[in-house]
Amino acid sequence: MPPIPLDTDAQTAITREVVMRYHLAWKRRDLEAILAIYHPDVQYNDFFQARSMGLAELRQYVIGTLPRHPDEYLEHNDRIRVDGSTAFIQYQTALQGGGQRVVFRSSEAITVCDGLILQVNEYASLVREQLPGSEQRPAPAISKLGLSARQLSFMARDLEDYFSQQQPFRDPELSLARVATATGYSRNQMSYLLNQVLGQSFYRYVTQARLAWLLERLNEAGPAAAVDELAASAGFNSTSVFYKAFRAHTGSTPKAWLKAHCARTR
C-alpha cells in the first residue's frame, strides 16, 4: 500500500473533491463511476461482516449494496467531514418490523491517496428497541451469512414486497424455506433477518400479515362479514388459532371489533 499523503490543507481539498464524487456516484447508482474512484491497491474493510476486500472483489460487493428502488436512500446523520487525507461519513437506514423501529447506524472512514480512494473502513451496528418480556438472543456471526448492513435493508424490502404483492401467507402450509427460495435468499439469512433484525419469529411475521389482510377485508365487508371464511382465506387453518391471534392483536373478538368499528365509521 502506498504511503498516506501528509494532512495538509491542499490534501484536504483533494480528499473533499474525491469523496464528494464518490458520494454522488452512489446516489446516482453509477457502478462504473464508483469503481473508477478506487485506488488499484484499495482495501475495503466491512467490519459488520468482518470482511476485507481488494479491488477485484469490489465490483460484486458494490453491485450487492447499490440501492435497487427509487425510494431507497440513506439518511445522513451529519455532513461529510474531511481532515487531510481522511473523510468521515455517517448515515443510517431505518426499517419497520414487529411494531418497532429498527435502524442500522453506519459510518465510513475513507482514506484518499493519489486522487483515489485507498482505504474504506465501514462500521455498522443494529439499534432496535427491546420488546417488553422478550429475551435478548445472541446474533449468529453475520460474516457467515454474507450480508452487509445495506444488503439486510434490501432483504427486508424484498420480504415486504413479496408478502404485499404475492400474498404467500394465504397458504396455510407456507414455510420459511419457501419464502427464502422465493425471495432469493438462504434460509439462514431469512431467519437472521426475522429473528435478529426485525425481532420476531417467522410464525409471528406470517400471522401479522394474515391479520392485516383480514382486517382490510372485514373493513370492506362490515357487519355482514363471514369471519370464519375470511380467516380461512387469510391462511388460518384453525379457528381457535385465528381467534386467539385476533384477540392478541386487537384486544377484542372479531364480533366486538366489527361492532366498534362500524359504530366509529357511521
N, C-alpha and C positions, 0 to 999 in steps of 0.2 A: 504494500500500500504506500503511495507517495506521501511525502511529508505534508502535514497540515499547514496551510498558509498562516502567517502572522496575523493577529487580530488587530488590524489597522482600520482606520475609517474607510480607506479605499476598498478593503476586503469586505467590510460591512455592506457597502453599496453593491458590490458584485453579488454577495450572498442574497441580499434582498431581491435583486432582479431575477436571479436564478430560481429562488423559491417561489416567487410570485408567478413565474411562468409555469412552474411545476403545479402550483395550486390551481391555476386557471385551466391547465391541461386536464386535471382531474375533473374539474367542473364541467368541461366540455366532453368528458368521456373519450378523450383522444388518446388511444393506446399508443400510437407511434410517437406522438409528441412527448408522452410521459417517458417512454423507454429511451428516447433520444437525449434526455436530460441526465440519465445515469452515467456515471464515470465507468470506463471499462473495468476498473478494479472495485466497483461498488460492493459494499457489504450491507445487506438489508437484514436487520435483526427484528423479528416479530416475537417479542418476549411473552405475549399472550399464548402463543403456540410453542414457545421455547424452540424457535426455528431460525436458522441463519441461512441467507441465500446470497448467491453471486448473480452476476448479470444473466447468465444462461438460464437461471431458474425464474427470473422476474417476469418474463412475458406471461407465463401461465398464472403466476401469483396475481399480477395486476388484472388479468382477464377475469379471474375469480372474484376480485374485490371491486371492480368497477360497478357503479350503480346501473341497474337494468331498467328502472321505471322512471318516467319523467318527474314524479313527485318524490323520489328518493333523494335525500340530501343529508348532509352532516350539519349539525348545529354547532357553530364555533363558539367556544366559551370566552375567547379572548382574541385580540388582534395577533397577527403574526409578529413575533418578537425576534429581532436579529441582533447579534453581537459578534462582530468579526466573521469568522468562518462558520458560525453555528446559528441556526434558526430554530425557533420553538413554535409548534402549533398545538393548540388544544381544542378538542371538539368532542361531541357526544352524539350518540344515536339512541333514540328512545323507542321502546316497544311497549305494547299493551298486552298484558297476559294475566289471567287469573284474578282480575279485579285490582291489579296493581300496576304501577308504572315501573318498567324495567329499563334501565339506562346503562349503556356501555360508555364509560368515560375513557377517552383515549388522548394520548399526547405523542408527538413525534419530535425528536431532536435530530435535525438534519445538518450534516456537515458538507460544505461545498469546497471543492478544490479544482483549480484549473477551469473554472466556469461551469463545472458539472457537479452533480451530487455524488459524493464519495461514500457517504455512510448515512443510513437511517436507523435510528433506534426507536421502535414503535412500542408503546406500552398501552395496555388496556385493562380495565377492571370492570366487573359487573356489579352494579348497585341496584338493589331492589329491596322493598320493604318486606320484613318477615311477617308472614300471616300469623295472627293470634292462634296459639295452640299447635302450630306446625313445628316440625323438627328440622333443624338445620342439618342437611346431609352433605358430606364432603363430595366435592365435584371430582369426577374422574379426570385424569390427565388430558387436557384439551389437545396436547400435541399428538396424541394417538388418534384423534378424530379428524385432523387435517382441516380445521376450520379456523379462520381468523375471526376477530370480533365483527368485522363488517360482513363476513360471509354468514355468520349466525343471524345477523339482522336480515339479510336477504332470505335466509332459510325460513325465518318467522313469517316474512311476507309471502313466500311461496306456499307455506302451510295455510295461511289465512285465505289466500286466493283460491286454493284448491277446495277448501271447505265451502267457501262462498259460491264458487262457480259450479262445482261438480256435486256438491251436497252428498258426499260419501257416507256421512253419518246416518243417512236414512236406511242404510243396510244394517240390520241387526248384527250381522256377522263381521262387521268392519274390524280390522286388526291393525296394530301398529306397523307390522311388516308390510301390509298392503299400502298404507299411507306413505311409508318411506319409499317404496318402489315407485309409486305414482308421482311423487314429487322429486325423485331423482337423488335421494339421499340414502345413507345406510340406516339400518335400524338403530344402531348405537348413536349415530348423530341425531336422529329424531328423538330418541329417548333423552339425550343430553339437553336438547332444546326445551323439551317439555318439563323435565324434572328440575334442571339446574338453572335455566334461564327464565322460563315462564312460571316456575314454581308450582307445578301441578302434575297430576298423573294423566296418562293417556285417557283413561276412563272418564276422568272429570272433564277434560277438554271436550271429548265427544258428547258427554251429557249436556254440557253447557250449549254446545252447538244445536243439539236436538231441542232443548228447551227454548232457545232463541227462535228457531224456526217455528216451533209450536205456538209460541206466544203471538207471533205475527199472524198465524192462521186463526187463532182464537179472536184476535182483534178484528180480523176481517169478517168472521162468521157471526160474532156476537152471541147472545144468549142461546141461539139455536145450534150452537156448535156441537158436533158429535165428538166429544172429548176423547173417548177411548179409541175411536177410529183414527183421529188425528195423531194420537200418541203412537199408535202402531205405524202410521205412515211416517212419523218422525224418526223411527228406528227403535223405539222401545219394544222389547219382546216380552215384557212382563208388566201388567197393570200395577202391581204392588211396587215394583221398582220405579215406575213412572210417577205414581202418586207421592212416593217418598222424596224423589228428586224434585218434584214440583213444589212441595211444601218447603223443602230446604232452600230452594231458590227464591220463592216468592213470599214465604211465610203464611201461605193460606192454601186451601184446597182449590182445584180448578173452578168448582161451582161458586165459591166465595169470591175468587178473583174475578170471574166474569160479572158477578153481580156488582161488585165495587167498581169495576172498570166501566161497565155500562152506565152506572149512576154518574160517574165523572164526565162521561162524554155525551150526555144528553143535552 
